[in-house]
Amino acid sequence: MKMVKWLDNQLRRLEEFILSLSIITITVMVAGNAISRNFAGRSWAFAEEISQLALFMATFMGISYVARKGRHISMSAIFDNVPFKLRKTLALLIPFITGVIMLVFAYYSYGYVQSVIDANRVTSALRLPYYLMIMWAPIGFVLGAMQFFRNFWVNVKNKDVYLAAERKDYDKEEDIEQSGSI
């Protein structure tokens, strides 16, 4: 169990690093290109491709990270206003079904990455293999599926409702107030 927690912690740190790096890269490329275009009269030919790569990284690695933190888009208007038993049932069904859908997306996106590799597509400015851009989709979907299955398992093991392994759902106003003061 210690090894699983250690691996999970390392994965979390890797996700945070990749997300931070990609956001910083997007910022530098967009701002740097704008400054270069306005002051030097030249655009960076590579800025769009590097920004696109960073955007793919942030988008697909973000799936796992937000699922881990319980910060993903949810139907909380419905979820928060149903009785506890139904909320618990939904807390079991939603992450399980979402995890299955993520694996289906991973399967199809992996097939697409393979087809791009087979076609030897490259980017126009840097001539990078295009699969380096899109390989983040199957990786992100698999990692996201793992987090949603983890959220499912946390709800199986515990009596309370959890939005994520690290985030318990609140069903009373005083619970919300107490969590804000911690």
HUJO-V262445 format. One record per run of one state. SS is the DSSP state (h for helix, s for strand, l for the rest). FROM is the first residue (numbers start at 1). LEN is the number of residues. Records with the same first field share a line. If there is no record, write none. Layout:
SS: FROM-LEN ; FROM-LEN
This chain:
l: 1-1 ; 41-6 ; 70-6 ; 80-4 ; 120-2 ; 123-6 ; 130-1 ; 158-4 ; 165-2 ; 169-4 ; 182-1
h: 2-39 ; 47-23 ; 76-4 ; 84-36 ; 131-27 ; 173-9
s: 122-1 ; 129-1 ; 162-3 ; 167-2
